[in-house]
Amino acid sequence: MSSTPRTPLTGSGSCTVAVCRGCCCGNARKQQPGTDPAWQLELLRAGAAEHGFQVRTTDCLGPCDQADVIVVRPSAAGRRAGGRAVWIGFVTDDDSTEEVVRWAAAGGPGIAEPPLTLELQFIRPPRDARVRSRR
């Protein structure tokens, strides 16, 4: 697979970026100094509007010690190509948020390779999420 971005997917054929907004992620009182959860969501939504992927917010995803957590879920084409949901932790700055946008714009899991620096932030999903994904 090439790391060269491809034409963005649109509509229901696009990947989905799920942004945790539970007890710790996105909570300005629990963030590191200089982080702005509202701005992060704005960056993601602007990228989705421009490139055609989906952004959803969700309640607590679980690994609070690795906040802010984002899950990039593959499109149908990405799943057919072997892509699986990818959990990313410590997404607290503009650089890592913009890497998520670039990867989702390129097609996400199964379609495009993630940026190498973003791969360093991949985390293991909580056990209950792994069990649900096998069903």
Z-matrix of the N, CA and C atoms (Angstrom, degrees):
N
C 1 1.445
C 2 1.514 1 109.72
N 3 1.297 2 116.45 1 136.84
C 4 1.449 3 122.19 2 179.36
C 5 1.519 4 110.81 3 -85.03
N 6 1.323 5 116.00 4 149.92
C 7 1.461 6 119.19 5 175.48
C 8 1.524 7 110.93 6 -90.10
N 9 1.335 8 116.93 7 2.44
C 10 1.457 9 121.25 8 177.41
C 11 1.517 10 109.08 9 -71.02
N 12 1.342 11 117.39 10 129.00
C 13 1.462 12 119.42 11 179.41
C 14 1.517 13 111.23 12 -60.51
N 15 1.303 14 115.64 13 142.41
C 16 1.456 15 122.33 14 177.01
C 17 1.506 16 109.30 15 -104.86
N 18 1.312 17 115.41 16 174.73
C 19 1.455 18 119.50 17 176.69
C 20 1.518 19 108.58 18 -58.62
N 21 1.337 20 118.54 19 131.30
C 22 1.468 21 120.65 20 -177.71
C 23 1.518 22 112.04 21 -61.35
N 24 1.302 23 114.37 22 145.26
C 25 1.454 24 121.04 23 173.75
C 26 1.513 25 108.10 24 -85.03
N 27 1.297 26 117.77 25 152.06
C 28 1.456 27 119.63 26 -179.54
C 29 1.515 28 110.91 27 -130.12
N 30 1.337 29 114.80 28 163.75
C 31 1.461 30 121.44 29 175.23
C 32 1.508 31 112.84 30 62.61
N 33 1.333 32 116.38 31 -144.67
C 34 1.453 33 120.77 32 -175.52
C 35 1.518 34 112.27 33 -70.76
N 36 1.332 35 117.86 34 -11.04
C 37 1.454 36 121.39 35 178.01
C 38 1.506 37 113.36 36 -86.50
N 39 1.306 38 117.62 37 6.17
C 40 1.466 39 120.69 38 -176.76
C 41 1.522 40 110.72 39 -98.05
N 42 1.328 41 114.66 40 163.78
C 43 1.461 42 118.32 41 174.88
C 44 1.524 43 109.02 42 -74.93
N 45 1.319 44 115.80 43 166.87
C 46 1.456 45 122.20 44 -178.71
C 47 1.519 46 109.52 45 -122.89
N 48 1.324 47 115.68 46 133.43
C 49 1.453 48 122.02 47 176.37
C 50 1.530 49 107.00 48 -105.72
N 51 1.330 50 116.11 49 114.62
C 52 1.462 51 121.60 50 178.49
C 53 1.526 52 108.06 51 -99.91
N 54 1.323 53 115.75 52 122.81
C 55 1.457 54 122.29 53 -175.63
C 56 1.526 55 108.74 54 -107.77
N 57 1.312 56 116.20 55 120.13
C 58 1.458 57 120.67 56 178.45
C 59 1.524 58 109.42 57 -68.36
N 60 1.314 59 115.47 58 132.22
C 61 1.460 60 121.79 59 174.91
C 62 1.520 61 108.06 60 -137.31
N 63 1.332 62 114.70 61 45.83
C 64 1.457 63 121.32 62 -179.16
C 65 1.511 64 111.98 63 -88.54
N 66 1.299 65 115.80 64 -139.30
C 67 1.469 66 120.81 65 -171.77
C 68 1.518 67 113.24 66 -69.20
N 69 1.310 68 119.20 67 -31.95
C 70 1.471 69 121.48 68 -175.74
C 71 1.520 70 112.72 69 -115.76
N 72 1.318 71 116.79 70 -45.45
C 73 1.457 72 120.33 71 -179.93
C 74 1.524 73 109.37 72 -66.94
N 75 1.299 74 115.58 73 132.38
C 76 1.458 75 119.26 74 178.00
C 77 1.512 76 114.74 75 77.33
N 78 1.316 77 117.93 76 1.50
C 79 1.458 78 121.81 77 179.72
C 80 1.529 79 107.81 78 -92.82
N 81 1.319 80 116.82 79 107.32
C 82 1.464 81 121.86 80 -175.14
C 83 1.530 82 112.26 81 -56.17
N 84 1.322 83 118.46 82 -31.63
C 85 1.472 84 120.96 83 -179.75
C 86 1.525 85 112.32 84 -70.85
N 87 1.326 86 117.65 85 -22.39
C 88 1.461 87 120.92 86 -177.43
C 89 1.525 88 112.46 87 -106.32
N 90 1.304 89 117.86 88 5.08
C 91 1.457 90 122.04 89 -177.73
C 92 1.525 91 111.53 90 -85.38
N 93 1.322 92 114.26 91 160.42
C 94 1.451 93 120.37 92 172.43
C 95 1.527 94 108.23 93 -68.97
N 96 1.322 95 117.56 94 151.25
C 97 1.468 96 119.60 95 177.07
C 98 1.527 97 110.98 96 -56.20
N 99 1.305 98 115.48 97 139.80
C 100 1.463 99 120.81 98 177.77
C 101 1.519 100 114.85 99 88.03
N 102 1.315 101 118.48 100 -2.10
C 103 1.462 102 119.77 101 177.53
C 104 1.523 103 109.06 102 -94.85
N 105 1.313 104 115.09 103 151.37
C 106 1.463 105 120.83 104 -177.23
C 107 1.523 106 109.18 105 -137.90
N 108 1.339 107 118.27 106 95.11
C 109 1.459 108 121.64 107 -177.01
C 110 1.523 109 113.66 108 -60.10
N 111 1.329 110 117.51 109 -34.93
C 112 1.470 111 119.87 110 178.91
C 113 1.528 112 109.95 111 -66.35
N 114 1.328 113 116.89 112 -40.43
C 115 1.464 114 120.85 113 178.88
C 116 1.528 115 110.25 114 -66.21
N 117 1.328 116 117.44 115 -39.38
C 118 1.460 117 120.92 116 177.87
C 119 1.536 118 110.28 117 -57.67
N 120 1.314 119 116.33 118 -47.59
C 121 1.461 120 120.53 119 179.93
C 122 1.527 121 110.69 120 -63.76
N 123 1.323 122 116.52 121 -37.97
C 124 1.466 123 120.78 122 177.32
C 125 1.536 124 111.03 123 -62.62
N 126 1.334 125 117.57 124 -43.36
C 127 1.466 126 121.24 125 177.18
C 128 1.529 127 111.21 126 -60.31
N 129 1.331 128 116.33 127 -45.04
C 130 1.460 129 120.44 128 -179.68
C 131 1.523 130 111.35 129 -64.18
N 132 1.307 131 117.33 130 -44.02
C 133 1.476 132 120.57 131 -179.54
C 134 1.521 133 111.74 132 -67.48
N 135 1.320 134 117.69 133 -36.81
C 136 1.464 135 120.57 134 176.80
C 137 1.533 136 110.10 135 -64.92
N 138 1.327 137 116.60 136 -42.07
C 139 1.462 138 120.41 137 176.95
C 140 1.515 139 111.78 138 -63.23
N 141 1.319 140 116.40 139 -40.17
C 142 1.468 141 120.40 140 178.73
C 143 1.525 142 110.81 141 -65.26
N 144 1.319 143 117.28 142 -41.31
C 145 1.461 144 120.69 143 179.38
C 146 1.524 145 110.62 144 -64.27
N 147 1.320 146 116.82 145 -37.59
C 148 1.462 147 120.58 146 -178.38
C 149 1.523 148 112.75 147 -77.36
N 150 1.340 149 116.66 148 -36.56
C 151 1.467 150 120.07 149 -170.64
C 152 1.526 151 115.00 150 -110.84
N 153 1.317 152 118.66 151 -6.51
C 154 1.455 153 120.50 152 171.99
C 155 1.509 154 117.74 153 86.10
N 156 1.312 155 119.42 154 14.45
C 157 1.460 156 119.04 155 172.79
C 158 1.523 157 108.81 156 -93.71
N 159 1.319 158 116.72 157 173.35
C 160 1.466 159 122.41 158 -176.27
C 161 1.526 160 110.40 159 -102.59
N 162 1.340 161 116.93 160 143.24
C 163 1.458 162 122.08 161 172.69
C 164 1.515 163 107.78 162 -125.31
N 165 1.316 164 114.92 163 129.84
C 166 1.466 165 120.87 164 176.96
C 167 1.514 166 108.41 165 -131.89
N 168 1.331 167 115.03 166 147.03
C 169 1.457 168 118.74 167 171.93
C 170 1.521 169 107.79 168 -100.80
N 171 1.311 170 115.35 169 152.98
C 172 1.452 171 120.88 170 -178.85
C 173 1.519 172 109.48 171 -141.87
N 174 1.296 173 115.68 172 161.64
C 175 1.455 174 121.01 173 175.24
C 176 1.527 175 108.11 174 -69.53
N 177 1.282 176 117.36 175 -174.72
C 178 1.455 177 124.03 176 -174.39
C 179 1.533 178 112.49 177 -50.28
N 180 1.332 179 115.59 178 127.11
C 181 1.459 180 121.11 179 177.93
C 182 1.526 181 112.30 180 -90.78
N 183 1.324 182 117.35 181 -14.82
C 184 1.460 183 119.13 182 172.67
C 185 1.513 184 117.99 183 120.41
N 186 1.317 185 120.82 184 -55.65
C 187 1.476 186 117.91 185 -174.57
C 188 1.531 187 111.94 186 -79.95
N 189 1.327 188 115.81 187 72.02
C 190 1.469 189 122.21 188 -173.95
C 191 1.526 190 112.87 189 -61.54
N 192 1.330 191 116.95 190 -27.78
C 193 1.462 192 119.23 191 179.44
C 194 1.524 193 111.99 192 -72.39
N 195 1.341 194 117.44 193 -4.95
C 196 1.455 195 121.95 194 179.69
C 197 1.534 196 111.49 195 -119.13
N 198 1.332 197 116.02 196 23.26
C 199 1.462 198 121.96 197 -178.41
C 200 1.539 199 109.68 198 -63.85
N 201 1.272 200 113.64 199 148.19
C 202 1.443 201 135.92 200 -0.63
C 203 1.528 202 109.56 201 -83.85
N 204 1.328 203 116.48 202 138.69
C 205 1.458 204 122.20 203 -175.85
C 206 1.522 205 109.44 204 -107.76
N 207 1.322 206 114.93 205 136.48
C 208 1.463 207 123.05 206 175.46
C 209 1.520 208 107.18 207 -130.63
N 210 1.323 209 116.90 208 139.58
C 211 1.458 210 121.63 209 175.10
C 212 1.519 211 107.86 210 -116.34
N 213 1.332 212 116.53 211 125.97
C 214 1.456 213 121.31 212 176.79
C 215 1.526 214 106.54 213 -103.03
N 216 1.335 215 114.66 214 114.61
C 217 1.470 216 120.96 215 -178.24
C 218 1.523 217 109.43 216 -99.42
N 219 1.316 218 117.38 217 138.14
C 220 1.470 219 119.72 218 -176.91
C 221 1.523 220 112.35 219 -71.42
N 222 1.304 221 114.11 220 156.92
C 223 1.465 222 121.15 221 170.95
C 224 1.530 223 107.98 222 -73.24
N 225 1.316 224 116.81 223 175.06
C 226 1.471 225 120.27 224 176.32
C 227 1.526 226 109.98 225 -59.95
N 228 1.320 227 116.66 226 -42.57
C 229 1.473 228 120.32 227 178.28
C 230 1.525 229 110.29 228 -64.39
N 231 1.323 230 116.97 229 -38.96
C 232 1.453 231 120.75 230 177.41
C 233 1.518 232 112.42 231 -63.77
N 234 1.343 233 116.66 232 -40.12
C 235 1.472 234 120.34 233 176.98
C 236 1.519 235 110.56 234 -64.87
N 237 1.333 236 116.58 235 -42.19
C 238 1.475 237 119.39 236 178.12
C 239 1.525 238 111.36 237 -61.91
N 240 1.326 239 116.66 238 -30.00
C 241 1.463 240 121.73 239 179.21
C 242 1.528 241 112.23 240 -85.55
N 243 1.338 242 117.49 241 3.23
C 244 1.459 243 121.73 242 177.43
C 245 1.512 244 115.31 243 99.17
N 246 1.328 245 118.22 244 3.75
C 247 1.454 246 121.45 245 179.65
C 248 1.521 247 112.07 246 -70.07
N 249 1.294 248 116.31 247 144.19
C 250 1.463 249 123.51 248 177.03
C 251 1.518 250 108.50 249 -128.80
N 252 1.320 251 116.34 250 161.56
C 253 1.459 252 120.71 251 177.73
C 254 1.526 253 109.64 252 -57.26
N 255 1.317 254 115.32 253 137.51
C 256 1.459 255 121.59 254 -179.98
C 257 1.524 256 108.54 255 -117.44
N 258 1.316 257 115.67 256 126.62
C 259 1.460 258 122.74 257 179.41
C 260 1.521 259 108.20 258 -96.14
N 261 1.323 260 115.67 259 131.74
C 262 1.463 261 121.64 260 -178.03
C 263 1.520 262 107.73 261 -125.43
N 264 1.300 263 116.34 262 127.95
C 265 1.455 264 121.11 263 179.70
C 266 1.513 265 112.06 264 -109.86
N 267 1.321 266 114.29 265 167.42
C 268 1.459 267 122.06 266 175.76
C 269 1.535 268 112.53 267 60.66
N 270 1.333 269 116.99 268 34.58
C 271 1.468 270 121.13 269 178.22
C 272 1.527 271 107.01 270 -86.93
N 273 1.328 272 115.02 271 84.15
C 274 1.460 273 119.88 272 -173.32
C 275 1.518 274 113.85 273 -120.57
N 276 1.332 275 117.44 274 -2.96
C 277 1.465 276 118.22 275 -178.36
C 278 1.521 277 110.78 276 -127.21
N 279 1.325 278 115.49 277 168.45
C 280 1.457 279 120.89 278 -178.70
C 281 1.524 280 112.00 279 -61.87
N 282 1.331 281 117.61 280 -39.04
C 283 1.467 282 120.30 281 -177.21
C 284 1.523 283 111.49 282 -60.52
N 285 1.328 284 117.42 283 -49.87
C 286 1.468 285 118.94 284 -178.42
C 287 1.536 286 110.96 285 -69.31
N 288 1.321 287 117.49 286 -35.01
C 289 1.467 288 120.28 287 176.58
C 290 1.524 289 110.42 288 -63.88
N 291 1.326 290 117.17 289 -43.05
C 292 1.466 291 120.87 290 179.04
C 293 1.521 292 111.67 291 -66.77
N 294 1.342 293 117.88 292 -31.62
C 295 1.463 294 120.05 293 174.50
C 296 1.524 295 111.04 294 -65.70
N 297 1.330 296 117.15 295 -39.91
C 298 1.464 297 120.48 296 175.59
C 299 1.528 298 109.31 297 -59.98
N 300 1.326 299 117.35 298 -44.77
C 301 1.475 300 121.75 299 179.20
C 302 1.528 301 110.38 300 -59.87
N 303 1.333 302 117.37 301 -48.09
C 304 1.480 303 120.22 302 -178.72
C 305 1.529 304 111.27 303 -61.22
N 306 1.329 305 116.91 304 -41.60
C 307 1.463 306 120.10 305 -179.31
C 308 1.523 307 110.86 306 -67.07
N 309 1.323 308 117.09 307 -45.59
C 310 1.472 309 120.39 308 178.23
C 311 1.524 310 110.60 309 -62.98
N 312 1.325 311 117.73 310 -39.20
C 313 1.460 312 121.85 311 178.82
C 314 1.526 313 111.24 312 -63.63
N 315 1.322 314 116.68 313 -33.10
C 316 1.463 315 121.50 314 179.14
C 317 1.528 316 112.47 315 -79.95
N 318 1.343 317 117.77 316 -8.37
C 319 1.457 318 121.18 317 177.46
C 320 1.508 319 115.00 318 125.35
N 321 1.334 320 118.04 319 -20.39
C 322 1.460 321 120.84 320 177.09
C 323 1.516 322 114.21 321 74.53
N 324 1.346 323 117.14 322 -161.61
C 325 1.470 324 122.24 323 -174.43
C 326 1.525 325 112.75 324 -55.26
N 327 1.322 326 114.53 325 134.05
C 328 1.457 327 121.09 326 178.29
C 329 1.519 328 113.71 327 86.23
N 330 1.321 329 117.33 328 -18.11
C 331 1.461 330 121.66 329 -178.47
C 332 1.519 331 111.05 330 -110.75
N 333 1.312 332 117.76 331 -45.34
C 334 1.466 333 122.57 332 -176.68
C 335 1.521 334 109.86 333 -131.46
N 336 1.305 335 115.60 334 147.07
C 337 1.460 336 120.90 335 175.22
C 338 1.526 337 108.92 336 -71.69
N 339 1.316 338 118.00 337 140.21
C 340 1.468 339 119.76 338 176.69
C 341 1.524 340 110.13 339 -73.64
N 342 1.326 341 117.15 340 155.10
C 343 1.467 342 119.27 341 172.55
C 344 1.527 343 109.82 342 -58.51
N 345 1.326 344 116.90 343 140.71
C 346 1.464 345 120.55 344 -177.09
C 347 1.525 346 112.22 345 -59.47
N 348 1.311 347 117.65 346 -39.00
C 349 1.460 348 119.02 347 -179.72
C 350 1.528 349 111.39 348 -67.71
N 351 1.330 350 117.46 349 -30.69
C 352 1.462 351 120.48 350 176.73
C 353 1.523 352 110.55 351 -70.29
N 354 1.326 353 116.74 352 -35.26
C 355 1.467 354 120.36 353 177.94
C 356 1.523 355 111.92 354 -57.46
N 357 1.319 356 117.12 355 -30.20
C 358 1.465 357 120.63 356 178.89
C 359 1.524 358 111.91 357 -65.68
N 360 1.329 359 117.09 358 -16.64
C 361 1.459 360 121.82 359 -179.37
C 362 1.526 361 112.46 360 -101.14
N 363 1.338 362 117.72 361 1.26
C 364 1.460 363 120.04 362 178.12
C 365 1.525 364 108.61 363 -63.28
N 366 1.326 365 115.01 364 137.25
C 367 1.462 366 120.40 365 179.84
C 368 1.523 367 109.40 366 -126.06
N 369 1.278 368 114.53 367 162.13
C 370 1.467 369 121.07 368 176.45
C 371 1.526 370 108.10 369 -81.33
N 372 1.328 371 116.83 370 130.35
C 373 1.467 372 118.20 371 177.64
C 374 1.524 373 111.20 372 -66.93
N 375 1.334 374 117.19 373 155.46
C 376 1.461 375 119.40 374 176.18
C 377 1.525 376 110.43 375 -58.00
N 378 1.300 377 116.15 376 154.24
C 379 1.467 378 121.50 377 -176.15
C 380 1.520 379 112.40 378 -53.35
N 381 1.327 380 118.65 379 -45.00
C 382 1.458 381 119.27 380 -177.39
C 383 1.530 382 111.68 381 -64.55
N 384 1.311 383 118.83 382 -29.72
C 385 1.464 384 121.12 383 176.12
C 386 1.517 385 110.61 384 -70.96
N 387 1.334 386 117.24 385 -36.32
C 388 1.473 387 120.66 386 179.57
C 389 1.520 388 109.04 387 -67.99
N 390 1.324 389 118.99 388 -39.88
C 391 1.462 390 122.17 389 179.93
C 392 1.529 391 109.83 390 -64.73
N 393 1.350 392 117.78 391 -45.62
C 394 1.463 393 121.37 392 179.21
C 395 1.519 394 111.58 393 -61.08
N 396 1.334 395 118.79 394 -37.33
C 397 1.455 396 120.89 395 -175.84
C 398 1.531 397 112.21 396 -71.41
N 399 1.321 398 118.01 397 -18.18
C 400 1.477 399 121.04 398 179.60
C 401 1.521 400 112.32 399 -85.11
N 402 1.316 401 117.14 400 -15.54
C 403 1.470 402 120.11 401 -176.40
C 404 1.500 403 110.89 402 -76.01
